[in-house]
């Protein structure tokens, strides 16, 4: 939640995220004017990786030289050498993208291939392509792109570049150590600005030391770093991946802790929360006749939500030209008069109207646990951001974020539930955000189906999502047309049931900020049941057929991280084919794991033996438990394997003799 004044800096941050996602790594290249280093014969002859013997490719070295000794520019020289072992390794590393933003220059890009026979193929300058990948509000993400000539298994590829960042410093700069391939050695050489004293704080790795070099540089090398590989349901990368951060200790370090940040932002936000006569008048109008403070607050919230257009909402109908012409809201009454503002503007208007109504309202700085796990003892720029308005109501703090279109209080974005936040105001106070229980995020599914004697299943489906599940579905469909949304649903169903045919698709409330997200469709699935002689074998749990087990690996490197608690409810009715009766009446046993998880299936047939009734209930995440250490992986895997087995339970129908 940021006023328009700060929107440009936030866009820069967003594009920096895109940089990280677009390339294998930001620091993936060059050593500017440095000559090519000699290639060791042992590296040319290398047949298998050193760090991870089965790796398709491995970096022999990854060197980055950081020079902050200039007047205004920060200069980074990158140089990497990689050995290719397999065809897959060749395909993965045949093309390189070097992303960069406005204010950054990329120079002296060079690359070459050393083939297994010792011959060398240099990259021609004309083969380096520059292109714009993303453009947002005048900010551009560009890439320098090239493909390695003559790359093959057994070859060595190496590349280098110089990166010049204008008007910045190395303070709070991130040093990446773990990459998407194993690395034999990572070396950083650092020259701080004006011989500024600094330290380097490691994350998710052992401490390391620097030694002095000439010309004011210090150097460190870390050896034998394994590749970073994603695992299902893992914590955010920043909380598991090996990296470090440079921190200047003196004048050049603007903020050293979160209290200083809160104090500075308290001063910055004062004009943006001003309660002037226009705000007082509107607040009095809104709360007139309200029975209590709860109703007062609700009226203010509903007014801001319904009457102020959010320029951050892609579906609000604003063109780029209209957005460019909009004036900046310098105080809440500007947002009120114009009826238009950014998500941050709307939040600040809400806070000022609530304050005018006699309520205590403040901006809060919140972390995003979808990006990293927050530790208030370790200062990381951007780890806390103005994200919410907190209002004291009947002695309890209530959190509101009107910038989030699909999130309705008392729920928050899952990324900001159950975290510590810092109140910004005349005093600083750490607050804990609430956590939504499992029943608030529910997937409720109903199916009225018919199974024929050939094994074809057909009928009507309704799926309803609430809470965090609904928010995820709405965000997933946000940029898509109604036709594309239907295609997405078809692909999802056919992904697990390849023969499924979907018709009469209805998608409800895809853009509604409050109502559940709903799918409705008619489905026909030939050969859903397998016929063997006089018997039909099939899975009554239609919604889970074809879904893979959540955890397939026998071992795990990182903790298991569930974003939020959720629940599921299935009600399925299947009309059985004429002349067939249930041959086995068993059902899976209930599964329970303390207060954390419960899974139960009830199943039976109607008295006239014509319909199968299948009811399933499930929840996970009781007692605010969502993070499980690696040591508990076998238990977590066993639990979900049992649930998967129960969901895939098969039953048998037998044809009666009288129908033969």
C-alpha positions in Angstrom: 0.0 0.0 0.0 2.0 3.0 -1.3 0.9 6.5 -2.4 1.3 7.3 -6.1 4.4 9.2 -5.3 6.2 5.9 -4.6 4.6 3.8 -7.4 7.5 4.1 -9.7 9.9 2.6 -7.2 7.5 -0.3 -6.6 7.3 -0.9 -10.4 11.1 -1.1 -10.4 10.9 -3.7 -7.6 8.4 -5.7 -9.6 10.5 -5.6 -12.7 13.5 -6.7 -10.6 11.4 -9.8 -9.7 10.8 -10.3 -13.4 14.6 -10.1 -13.9 15.1 -12.9 -11.4 12.4 -15.0 -13.2 13.5 -14.3 -16.7 17.1 -15.5 -16.4 18.7 -18.4 -14.7 20.3 -15.7 -12.4 20.9 -12.0 -12.4 24.7 -12.5 -12.0 24.9 -15.0 -14.8 27.8 -13.5 -16.7 31.0 -11.3 -17.5 34.3 -10.0 -16.5 34.3 -6.9 -18.8 37.8 -6.3 -20.0 39.4 -9.4 -18.4 41.1 -11.7 -20.8 39.9 -15.2 -21.3 41.5 -17.4 -18.7 43.5 -20.5 -19.6 41.5 -23.7 -19.8 42.8 -26.6 -17.7 43.3 -29.8 -19.6 41.7 -31.7 -16.7 38.5 -29.6 -17.2 38.4 -30.4 -20.9 38.8 -34.1 -20.1 36.3 -34.1 -17.3 33.6 -36.8 -17.9 31.3 -36.3 -14.9 30.4 -33.4 -12.6 32.5 -33.0 -9.4 29.8 -31.6 -7.0 26.9 -33.7 -8.2 28.1 -36.7 -10.3 24.9 -37.1 -12.2 24.5 -33.4 -13.2 23.9 -32.6 -16.8 26.2 -29.5 -16.5 28.3 -28.0 -13.8 29.9 -24.6 -13.4 33.7 -24.9 -13.0 33.8 -21.4 -11.5 31.4 -18.4 -11.2 33.2 -15.2 -10.5 31.8 -11.7 -9.8 33.8 -8.6 -9.2 31.9 -5.7 -7.5 33.6 -2.3 -7.7 31.8 0.4 -5.7 34.8 2.7 -5.7 33.6 5.0 -8.5 31.9 8.3 -8.1 28.3 7.3 -8.7 28.3 4.0 -10.6 28.4 0.5 -9.3 30.4 -1.8 -11.7 30.0 -5.6 -11.7 32.2 -7.8 -13.8 30.9 -11.4 -14.2 32.7 -14.4 -15.6 31.4 -18.0 -15.6 32.7 -21.2 -17.1 30.4 -24.3 -17.5 31.1 -27.8 -18.5 28.4 -29.6 -20.5 28.0 -33.4 -19.9 24.8 -34.4 -21.6 22.4 -33.6 -24.4 20.0 -32.2 -21.8 22.8 -30.0 -20.4 23.5 -28.7 -23.9 19.8 -27.8 -24.4 19.5 -26.1 -21.0 22.5 -23.8 -21.6 22.6 -23.3 -25.3 20.9 -19.9 -25.0 21.7 -17.1 -22.5 19.5 -14.1 -21.6 21.1 -11.2 -19.7 18.3 -9.1 -18.3 18.7 -5.5 -17.3 16.6 -2.4 -16.4 16.6 1.3 -17.1 19.7 2.9 -15.5 21.8 -0.2 -16.1 24.3 -0.6 -19.0 25.6 -3.9 -20.3 29.0 -3.8 -21.9 31.7 -6.1 -23.3 29.5 -9.2 -23.7 31.7 -12.0 -24.9 31.2 -15.8 -25.1 33.0 -18.8 -26.5 32.8 -22.6 -26.8 35.7 -24.8 -26.1 34.9 -28.1 -27.8 36.1 -31.5 -26.6 38.8 -31.7 -29.2 40.2 -28.4 -27.9 39.0 -26.2 -30.8 37.5 -22.8 -29.8 34.5 -21.1 -31.4 34.1 -17.4 -30.5 30.6 -15.7 -30.4 30.4 -13.0 -33.1 29.3 -9.6 -31.9 26.5 -9.5 -34.4 25.0 -12.6 -32.9 24.2 -10.7 -29.6 20.6 -9.5 -29.8 19.0 -6.8 -27.7 15.3 -6.8 -27.1 12.6 -5.4 -24.8 10.8 -8.1 -22.8 8.4 -6.0 -20.7 7.4 -2.3 -20.7 5.4 -0.9 -17.7 4.7 2.8 -17.2 7.8 3.9 -19.1 10.0 1.3 -17.4 11.6 -1.3 -19.6 13.0 -4.8 -19.0 15.5 -5.6 -21.7 17.7 -8.5 -22.4 21.0 -9.2 -24.2 20.4 -12.6 -25.8 22.8 -15.0 -27.6 23.2 -18.7 -28.4 26.5 -20.6 -28.0 28.0 -21.7 -31.3 29.0 -25.4 -31.6 27.8 -26.4 -28.1 27.9 -30.2 -27.5 28.3 -32.7 -24.7 31.9 -32.6 -23.5 32.3 -28.9 -24.4 33.1 -26.0 -22.1 31.2 -22.8 -22.5 32.2 -19.5 -20.9 30.9 -16.0 -21.0 31.5 -12.7 -19.4 30.1 -9.1 -19.3 30.3 -5.8 -17.5 27.3 -4.4 -15.8 27.2 -0.7 -14.9 24.5 0.4 -12.5 24.1 4.2 -12.3 23.6 6.2 -9.1 23.6 3.2 -6.8 25.9 1.4 -4.3 26.7 -2.0 -3.1 25.0 -1.4 0.2 22.3 -4.1 0.7 23.3 -5.8 -2.5 22.4 -9.5 -2.7 25.2 -12.0 -3.5 23.9 -15.2 -5.0 25.8 -18.4 -4.3 23.4 -21.2 -5.2 22.4 -21.5 -8.8 20.3 -23.8 -11.0 23.4 -26.0 -11.6 26.1 -27.2 -9.2 29.1 -24.9 -8.9 32.7 -26.0 -8.1 33.6 -22.5 -6.8 31.9 -19.1 -6.4 34.1 -16.1 -5.9 33.2 -12.6 -5.0 35.6 -9.7 -5.1 34.3 -6.5 -3.4 35.6 -2.9 -3.3 33.3 -0.8 -1.1 32.6 2.9 -1.6 35.2 5.2 0.1 36.6 2.3 2.0 33.3 2.1 3.8 33.4 -0.6 6.5 30.9 -3.4 5.7 29.9 -6.9 6.6 28.3 -9.7 4.6 25.4 -11.5 6.2 24.9 -15.1 5.0 21.5 -16.7 4.6 20.9 -20.4 4.6 24.7 -21.1 4.4 27.7 -21.2 6.7 29.6 -18.0 7.4 32.6 -17.3 5.2 35.6 -14.9 5.5 37.1 -12.3 3.2 40.8 -11.7 2.6 42.4 -8.5 1.4 43.6 -8.1 -2.2 45.3 -5.2 -3.9 43.5 -2.0 -5.0 41.1 -2.0 -2.1 39.3 -5.3 -2.9 38.5 -8.1 -0.6 37.8 -11.7 -1.9 36.0 -14.8 -0.7 35.5 -18.2 -2.4 32.9 -20.8 -1.5 33.4 -24.3 -2.9 31.2 -27.2 -3.9 27.8 -25.6 -3.9 25.0 -28.0 -4.9 22.3 -27.0 -7.4 19.1 -25.4 -6.3 16.1 -27.5 -7.3 12.5 -26.8 -6.5 10.4 -29.2 -4.5 6.6 -29.3 -4.2 5.3 -27.4 -1.3 8.6 -25.8 -0.4 9.3 -22.6 1.5 10.1 -19.4 -0.6 13.5 -19.5 -2.2 14.9 -16.7 0.0 14.3 -18.9 3.0 16.1 -22.0 1.7 18.5 -20.9 -1.1 22.1 -19.9 -0.2 22.7 -16.2 -0.6 24.2 -13.2 1.3 23.7 -9.5 1.6 26.3 -6.7 1.8 25.7 -4.2 4.6 27.6 -1.0 5.0 28.2 -0.1 8.6 28.6 3.7 8.4 27.2 6.8 6.7 26.1 5.1 3.5 23.7 2.8 5.4 20.5 4.7 5.4 18.5 2.3 7.5 19.9 -0.3 9.9 16.7 -1.6 11.5 12.9 -1.6 11.0 12.3 0.9 13.8 14.2 3.6 11.8 12.2 2.6 8.7 8.9 2.9 10.6 9.9 6.3 12.0 10.8 7.6 8.6 7.6 6.4 7.0 5.6 7.8 9.8 6.8 11.2 8.7 6.4 10.5 5.0 2.8 9.3 5.4 1.5 12.2 7.5 0.3 14.4 4.5 -1.3 11.3 2.9 -3.5 10.7 6.0 -4.5 14.2 6.6 -8.0 14.7 8.1 -9.2 18.0 6.6 -12.7 19.5 6.5 -13.7 17.5 3.4 -12.8 14.2 5.1 -14.5 15.2 8.3 -17.7 16.1 6.4 -17.7 12.9 4.4 -17.0 10.7 7.5 -19.8 12.3 9.4 -22.2 11.7 6.5 -21.2 8.0 6.3 -21.5 7.2 10.0 -24.7 9.2 10.7 -27.1 6.9 12.6 -24.7 4.0 13.0 -25.6 1.9 16.0 -22.0 1.2 17.1 -18.3 1.6 16.1 -18.4 -1.7 14.2 -21.1 -0.4 11.9 -19.3 2.9 11.5 -16.2 1.1 10.4 -18.1 -1.1 8.0 -19.8 1.9 6.4 -16.5 3.6 5.8 -15.0 0.4 4.4 -17.9 -0.3 2.0 -17.9 3.3 0.8 -14.2 3.2 -0.1 -14.5 -0.2 -1.7 -17.6 0.6 -3.8 -17.0 4.3 -4.8 -13.3 4.8 -5.4 -12.0 3.3 -8.6 -8.7 1.5 -8.2 -6.2 2.4 -10.9 -4.1 -0.7 -10.0 -7.0 -2.9 -11.0 -6.3 -4.1 -14.5 -10.0 -4.7 -15.1 -11.1 -1.2 -13.9 -11.3 0.0 -17.5 -8.5 2.5 -17.6 -6.3 2.9 -20.7 -2.6 3.7 -20.4 -3.3 7.1 -21.8 -6.0 7.8 -19.2 -3.7 6.7 -16.4 -0.9 9.0 -17.7 -3.3 11.9 -17.5 -4.5 11.3 -14.0 -3.3 13.8 -11.4 -1.5 12.6 -8.4 -3.5 12.4 -5.2 -1.5 14.4 -2.6 -4.0 14.0 0.3 -7.0 11.8 1.1 -9.5 14.5 0.1 -8.0 14.5 -3.5 -8.8 10.8 -3.7 -12.3 11.5 -2.3 -13.1 14.3 -4.8 -11.7 12.5 -7.9 -13.2 9.1 -7.0 -10.0 7.5 -8.4 -6.7 6.4 -6.8 -4.2 3.7 -6.5 -4.7 0.9 -4.0 -2.5 2.8 -1.6 -4.5 6.0 -2.1 -7.7 4.1 -1.3 -6.2 2.6 1.8 -5.1 6.0 3.1 -8.5 7.5 2.4 -10.0 4.7 4.4 -7.6 5.4 7.3 -8.4 9.1 7.2 -12.2 8.6 7.2 -11.9 6.1 10.0 -9.8 8.6 12.0 -12.4 11.3 11.4 -15.0 8.9 12.8 -13.1 8.7 16.1 -11.2 5.5 15.4 -7.5 4.9 15.8 -6.1 4.0 12.4 -2.5 3.5 11.3 -0.5 2.2 8.4 1.2 -1.1 9.1 4.4 -2.5 7.6 4.0 -6.2 6.8 6.3 -8.9 5.4 5.3 -11.3 2.6 5.9 -14.9 3.7 5.4 -15.9 0.1 8.8 -14.3 -0.6 10.7 -15.1 2.6 10.2 -15.9 6.2 10.5 -12.7 8.2 13.0 -12.2 11.0 12.7 -8.8 12.7 16.3 -9.1 14.0 17.8 -9.1 10.5 17.2 -6.0 8.5 16.5 -6.7 4.8 15.4 -3.8 2.6 11.9 -4.4 1.2 11.2 -7.2 3.7 8.6 -4.9 5.4 6.4 -2.8 3.2 3.4 -0.5 3.8 0.7 -3.1 3.1 -2.4 -2.6 5.3 -4.4 -0.3 7.5 -4.9 -1.3 11.1 -7.8 0.0 13.1 -8.4 -0.5 16.8 -11.9 -1.7 17.4 -13.1 -2.6 20.9 -9.6 -3.1 22.1 -8.5 -5.3 19.2 -6.5 -4.4 16.1 -8.3 -5.1 12.8 -6.4 -5.3 9.5 -7.8 -3.9 6.2 -6.3 -3.8 2.7 -8.6 -2.2 0.1 -5.9 -2.5 -2.6 -6.6 -6.2 -2.7 -9.7 -6.6 -4.9 -10.6 -10.2 -4.0 -9.7 -10.3 -0.3 -12.4 -9.4 2.2 -11.8 -8.8 5.9 -11.3 -10.3 8.4 -9.2 -12.4 5.9 -6.0 -11.1 4.5 -3.8 -12.3 1.7 -2.4 -15.6 2.8 1.1 -14.1 2.3 0.3 -11.7 5.2 -1.6 -13.9 7.6 0.2 -15.1 10.7 3.1 -12.7 10.4 4.6 -9.9 12.5 4.0 -6.4 11.3 5.1 -3.0 12.5 2.6 -0.2 13.3 3.6 3.1 11.8 2.5 6.1 13.9 3.5 8.2 16.9 4.6 4.9 18.5 5.9 1.7 17.0 4.4 -1.6 18.0 4.8 -5.1 16.7 1.5 -6.7 15.8 0.6 -10.3 14.8 -1.8 -10.7 11.9 -4.7 -13.2 12.3 -4.7 -16.6 10.6 -7.9 -17.9 8.8 -9.0 -21.4 9.8 -9.5 -24.2 7.3 -13.2 -23.8 6.9 -12.8 -20.3 5.5 -11.0 -21.6 2.5 -13.1 -24.4 1.2 -13.5 -26.3 -2.1 -17.0 -27.6 -2.2 -17.8 -30.0 -5.0 -21.0 -31.7 -6.0 -21.6 -34.2 -8.8 -24.9 -35.8 -10.0 -23.7 -38.6 -12.3 -24.9 -41.6 -14.2 -22.7 -44.7 -15.0 -23.8 -46.9 -17.9 -23.1 -50.6 -18.5 -20.3 -49.7 -20.9 -18.4 -47.8 -18.2 -19.2 -44.2 -19.4 -19.8 -41.7 -16.6 -21.9 -38.6 -17.4 -23.5 -35.8 -15.4 -23.4 -32.3 -13.9 -20.7 -30.8 -11.8 -20.6 -27.8 -9.5 -17.4 -26.6 -7.8 -17.4 -23.7 -5.4 -14.3 -22.0 -4.0 -14.2 -19.6 -1.0 -11.5 -17.8 0.9 -7.9 -18.1 -0.2 -8.8 -20.8 -2.7 -11.3 -18.4 -4.4 -8.7 -15.6 -4.4 -6.2 -17.9 -6.2 -8.8 -18.9 -8.8 -9.8 -15.3 -9.5 -6.3 -14.2 -9.9 -5.5 -17.1 -12.1 -8.4 -16.2 -14.4 -8.0 -12.4 -14.0 -6.3 -11.7 -17.3 -8.3 -14.2 -19.4 -11.3 -13.8 -21.6 -14.5 -15.9 -20.8 -13.5 -18.2 -23.7 -10.0 -18.6 -22.3 -11.4 -19.4 -18.9 -13.5 -22.2 -20.3 -10.4 -23.5 -22.2 -8.4 -23.5 -18.9 -11.1 -25.5 -17.2 -11.3 -28.0 -20.1 -7.5 -28.4 -20.0 -7.5 -29.0 -16.3 -10.1 -31.7 -16.4 -8.6 -33.4 -19.5 -5.2 -33.3 -17.8 -6.4 -35.9 -15.4 -9.2 -37.5 -17.4 -8.0 -37.5 -21.0 -11.3 -38.8 -22.5 -13.5 -36.2 -20.7 -15.9 -34.1 -22.8 -17.1 -30.9 -21.2 -20.2 -28.9 -22.3 -22.5 -26.3 -20.8 -19.7 -24.6 -19.0 -20.7 -21.7 -16.7 -18.1 -19.8 -14.7 -19.6 -17.5 -12.0 -18.2 -14.6 -10.0 -14.7 -14.6 -11.7 -14.5 -10.9 -11.2 -16.6 -10.5 -8.1 -14.6 -9.3 -5.0 -16.8 -11.1 -2.5 -18.9 -14.0 -3.9 -17.4 -17.6 -4.2 -15.8 -18.6 -7.5 -17.9 -21.2 -9.1 -17.5 -23.7 -12.0 -20.5 -25.5 -13.5 -20.3 -28.0 -16.3 -21.7 -31.1 -17.9 -19.1 -33.9 -18.3 -19.0 -37.2 -20.2 -16.1 -39.6 -19.6 -16.1 -42.7 -21.8 -14.4 -45.8 -20.2 -14.4 -44.2 -16.8 -15.1 -47.7 -15.4 -13.3 -50.8 -16.6 -15.5 -53.8 -17.6 -14.3 -57.3 -16.9 -16.8 -60.0 -17.6 -19.9 -59.4 -15.4 -18.1 -56.7 -13.3 -17.5 -53.0 -13.5 -14.5 -51.5 -11.6 -14.4 -47.8 -11.0 -13.3 -45.0 -8.7 -16.3 -43.3 -7.0 -14.2 -40.2 -6.0 -14.6 -38.5 -9.4 -12.8 -35.3 -8.3 -9.6 -37.2 -7.5 -9.3 -39.6 -10.3 -6.1 -39.0 -12.3 -4.5 -36.8 -9.7 -0.9 -37.7 -8.8 0.3 -38.1 -5.2 1.3 -34.8 -3.7 4.7 -36.0 -2.7 6.5 -38.6 -4.9 10.1 -38.3 -3.8 11.4 -40.6 -1.2 13.7 -38.0 0.3 13.6 -34.3 0.6 16.1 -31.4 1.0 13.7 -28.6 2.2 10.9 -28.3 4.7 7.3 -28.8 3.6 5.4 -25.5 3.5 1.6 -25.3 3.2 0.6 -21.7 2.4 -2.7 -21.8 4.4 -5.2 -24.1 6.0 -8.0 -25.3 3.7 -10.9 -27.8 3.6 -12.8 -29.8 1.0 -16.3 -31.3 0.8 -17.4 -33.7 -1.9 -21.0 -34.8 -2.4 -21.3 -37.3 -5.3 -24.4 -39.2 -6.4 -23.9 -41.9 -9.1 -26.9 -43.6 -10.7 -25.8 -47.2 -11.3 -26.4 -49.1 -14.5 -29.5 -51.1 -14.6 -29.0 -54.7 -13.5 -25.8 -54.0 -11.6 -25.4 -54.0 -7.8 -22.6 -53.2 -5.4 -20.3 -56.2 -5.1 -18.1 -54.9 -2.3 -19.3 -52.6 0.4 -16.0 -51.6 2.0 -14.9 -48.0 2.4 -11.6 -46.4 3.3 -11.0 -45.9 7.1 -11.0 -42.4 8.5 -7.6 -40.7 8.6 -6.8 -38.3 11.4 -3.6 -36.5 12.4 -4.3 -34.7 15.7 -5.8 -31.2 15.1 -3.9 -30.8 11.9 -5.7 -33.0 9.5 -8.9 -35.1 9.1 -10.1 -37.1 6.1 -13.3 -39.1 6.0 -15.3 -40.9 3.3 -18.8 -42.2 3.8 -20.2 -44.4 1.0 -23.3 -46.5 0.5 -26.2 -47.2 -1.8 -29.8 -46.1 -1.6 -32.4 -48.6 -0.4 -33.6 -49.4 -3.9 -29.9 -50.1 -4.9 -30.0 -47.7 -7.8 -27.7 -45.0 -6.6 -24.3 -44.8 -5.0 -23.9 -42.0 -2.4 -20.3 -40.8 -1.9 -19.5 -38.1 0.7 -16.0 -36.9 1.5 -14.7 -34.4 4.0 -11.2 -33.2 4.5 -9.3 -30.4 6.2 -5.6 -29.6 6.7 -3.8 -27.0 8.7 -5.5 -26.9 12.1 -3.7 -25.1 15.0 -2.0 -22.7 12.6 0.4 -25.5 11.6 1.8 -24.9 8.0 5.6 -25.6 8.2 7.0 -29.0 8.7 10.8 -29.7 9.1 12.6 -32.0 6.8 12.9 -34.5 9.6 9.1 -34.9 9.6 8.9 -35.4 5.8 8.4 -39.2 6.0 5.4 -38.7 8.3 3.9 -35.9 6.1 4.4 -38.0 3.0 2.9 -41.1 4.6 -0.2 -39.1 5.7 -0.8 -37.7 2.2 -0.1 -41.1 0.6 -2.8 -42.6 2.8 -5.2 -39.8 1.8 -4.3 -40.3 -1.9 -4.9 -44.1 -1.6 -8.3 -43.5 0.1 -9.3 -41.0 -2.6 -8.4 -43.5 -5.3 -10.4 -46.3 -3.6 -12.0 -48.6 -6.2 -15.3 -50.4 -5.9 -16.9 -53.2 -7.9 -20.3 -53.5 -9.4 -21.6 -57.0 -10.4 -24.2 -57.8 -13.0 -27.1 -59.8 -11.6 -27.9 -63.2 -13.1 -31.4 -62.1 -14.1 -30.1 -59.6 -16.6 -28.1 -62.1 -18.6 
